[in-house]
């Protein structure tokens, strides 16, 4: 089973590649979601906690340049 830190890293990169965070419903309906939503709920808890743990998207490698510039 993946640790919470690796889950956060994977989702941070995923959201950065999408250009921003998604709501739970958007993530649940996404065809290319890297981790099933039910696994996230069990491992992390509420969606708002997950988003707080992910934090600033500019810290992830796949963040587009426009996301990195808005936080600088």
C-alpha atoms as an extended CHARMM CRD file, in Angstrom:
* protein
*
        72  EXT
         1         1  UNK       CA              0.0000000000        0.0000000000        0.0000000000  PROA      1               0.0000000000
         2         2  UNK       CA              1.2090000000        3.4730000000       -0.8160000000  PROA      2               0.0000000000
         3         3  UNK       CA              2.1580000000        5.8280000000        1.9670000000  PROA      3               0.0000000000
         4         4  UNK       CA              0.3680000000        9.1260000000        2.4050000000  PROA      4               0.0000000000
         5         5  UNK       CA              3.4830000000       11.0110000000        1.2820000000  PROA      5               0.0000000000
         6         6  UNK       CA              3.6170000000        9.1280000000       -2.0170000000  PROA      6               0.0000000000
         7         7  UNK       CA             -0.1200000000        9.6550000000       -2.5480000000  PROA      7               0.0000000000
         8         8  UNK       CA              0.3370000000       13.3960000000       -2.0330000000  PROA      8               0.0000000000
         9         9  UNK       CA              3.2970000000       13.4540000000       -4.4390000000  PROA      9               0.0000000000
        10        10  UNK       CA              1.3810000000       11.5930000000       -7.1750000000  PROA      10              0.0000000000
        11        11  UNK       CA             -1.6970000000       13.7840000000       -6.8470000000  PROA      11              0.0000000000
        12        12  UNK       CA              0.3530000000       16.9700000000       -6.6900000000  PROA      12              0.0000000000
        13        13  UNK       CA              1.9990000000       16.0680000000       -9.9870000000  PROA      13              0.0000000000
        14        14  UNK       CA             -1.3510000000       15.0770000000      -11.4870000000  PROA      14              0.0000000000
        15        15  UNK       CA             -3.0400000000       18.3480000000      -10.4960000000  PROA      15              0.0000000000
        16        16  UNK       CA             -0.0230000000       20.3470000000      -11.6700000000  PROA      16              0.0000000000
        17        17  UNK       CA             -0.2010000000       18.6340000000      -15.0660000000  PROA      17              0.0000000000
        18        18  UNK       CA             -3.8980000000       19.5510000000      -15.2490000000  PROA      18              0.0000000000
        19        19  UNK       CA             -3.1450000000       23.1920000000      -14.4600000000  PROA      19              0.0000000000
        20        20  UNK       CA             -4.9280000000       23.3150000000      -11.0950000000  PROA      20              0.0000000000
        21        21  UNK       CA             -6.7340000000       21.3710000000       -8.4260000000  PROA      21              0.0000000000
        22        22  UNK       CA            -10.0150000000       19.6120000000       -9.1190000000  PROA      22              0.0000000000
        23        23  UNK       CA            -13.1150000000       19.2460000000       -7.0360000000  PROA      23              0.0000000000
        24        24  UNK       CA            -13.8790000000       15.7740000000       -5.7180000000  PROA      24              0.0000000000
        25        25  UNK       CA            -16.6000000000       15.2720000000       -8.3280000000  PROA      25              0.0000000000
        26        26  UNK       CA            -14.2890000000       16.3350000000      -11.1730000000  PROA      26              0.0000000000
        27        27  UNK       CA            -11.5800000000       13.9830000000       -9.9190000000  PROA      27              0.0000000000
        28        28  UNK       CA            -14.0180000000       11.1070000000       -9.4490000000  PROA      28              0.0000000000
        29        29  UNK       CA            -15.2780000000       11.5040000000      -13.0180000000  PROA      29              0.0000000000
        30        30  UNK       CA            -11.8020000000       11.8770000000      -14.5640000000  PROA      30              0.0000000000
        31        31  UNK       CA            -10.8350000000        8.9980000000      -16.8390000000  PROA      31              0.0000000000
        32        32  UNK       CA             -7.1030000000        9.3880000000      -16.1910000000  PROA      32              0.0000000000
        33        33  UNK       CA             -7.1260000000        9.7190000000      -12.3840000000  PROA      33              0.0000000000
        34        34  UNK       CA             -3.9770000000        8.0140000000      -11.0280000000  PROA      34              0.0000000000
        35        35  UNK       CA             -5.5540000000        6.7840000000       -7.7690000000  PROA      35              0.0000000000
        36        36  UNK       CA             -9.1110000000        5.6530000000       -7.2030000000  PROA      36              0.0000000000
        37        37  UNK       CA            -11.1650000000        8.1000000000       -5.1330000000  PROA      37              0.0000000000
        38        38  UNK       CA            -12.1850000000        5.4580000000       -2.5780000000  PROA      38              0.0000000000
        39        39  UNK       CA             -8.5110000000        4.7560000000       -1.8380000000  PROA      39              0.0000000000
        40        40  UNK       CA             -7.9210000000        8.4640000000       -1.2660000000  PROA      40              0.0000000000
        41        41  UNK       CA            -10.8420000000        8.7280000000        1.1330000000  PROA      41              0.0000000000
        42        42  UNK       CA             -9.5840000000        5.7680000000        3.1680000000  PROA      42              0.0000000000
        43        43  UNK       CA             -5.9570000000        6.8500000000        3.2670000000  PROA      43              0.0000000000
        44        44  UNK       CA             -6.2340000000       10.6390000000        3.6390000000  PROA      44              0.0000000000
        45        45  UNK       CA             -9.7640000000       11.4530000000        4.7140000000  PROA      45              0.0000000000
        46        46  UNK       CA            -11.7920000000       14.4530000000        3.5360000000  PROA      46              0.0000000000
        47        47  UNK       CA            -11.0340000000       16.0660000000        0.1780000000  PROA      47              0.0000000000
        48        48  UNK       CA            -10.2630000000       19.4140000000        1.8310000000  PROA      48              0.0000000000
        49        49  UNK       CA             -7.5620000000       17.7700000000        3.9500000000  PROA      49              0.0000000000
        50        50  UNK       CA             -6.0420000000       16.2400000000        0.8360000000  PROA      50              0.0000000000
        51        51  UNK       CA             -5.9210000000       19.6340000000       -0.8750000000  PROA      51              0.0000000000
        52        52  UNK       CA             -4.3160000000       21.1840000000        2.2030000000  PROA      52              0.0000000000
        53        53  UNK       CA             -1.6380000000       18.4730000000        2.2470000000  PROA      53              0.0000000000
        54        54  UNK       CA             -0.8880000000       18.9740000000       -1.4500000000  PROA      54              0.0000000000
        55        55  UNK       CA             -0.3760000000       22.6970000000       -0.9320000000  PROA      55              0.0000000000
        56        56  UNK       CA              1.2040000000       24.8910000000       -3.6070000000  PROA      56              0.0000000000
        57        57  UNK       CA              1.2620000000       23.2410000000       -7.0420000000  PROA      57              0.0000000000
        58        58  UNK       CA              4.4090000000       25.0750000000       -8.1060000000  PROA      58              0.0000000000
        59        59  UNK       CA              6.4890000000       22.7220000000       -5.9610000000  PROA      59              0.0000000000
        60        60  UNK       CA              5.7330000000       19.7940000000       -8.2560000000  PROA      60              0.0000000000
        61        61  UNK       CA              7.8710000000       19.1930000000      -11.3470000000  PROA      61              0.0000000000
        62        62  UNK       CA              5.0700000000       18.9900000000      -13.9030000000  PROA      62              0.0000000000
        63        63  UNK       CA              3.6380000000       22.3750000000      -12.9590000000  PROA      63              0.0000000000
        64        64  UNK       CA              3.1480000000       24.5310000000      -16.0600000000  PROA      64              0.0000000000
        65        65  UNK       CA              5.1310000000       27.7740000000      -16.1200000000  PROA      65              0.0000000000
        66        66  UNK       CA              2.0250000000       29.9510000000      -15.7150000000  PROA      66              0.0000000000
        67        67  UNK       CA              1.1880000000       28.1720000000      -12.4130000000  PROA      67              0.0000000000
        68        68  UNK       CA              4.7500000000       28.6770000000      -11.1730000000  PROA      68              0.0000000000
        69        69  UNK       CA              4.7030000000       32.3810000000      -12.0850000000  PROA      69              0.0000000000
        70        70  UNK       CA              1.4540000000       33.1470000000      -10.2440000000  PROA      70              0.0000000000
        71        71  UNK       CA              2.9320000000       32.0340000000       -6.9180000000  PROA      71              0.0000000000
        72        72  UNK       CA              6.2850000000       33.8130000000       -7.2550000000  PROA      72              0.0000000000
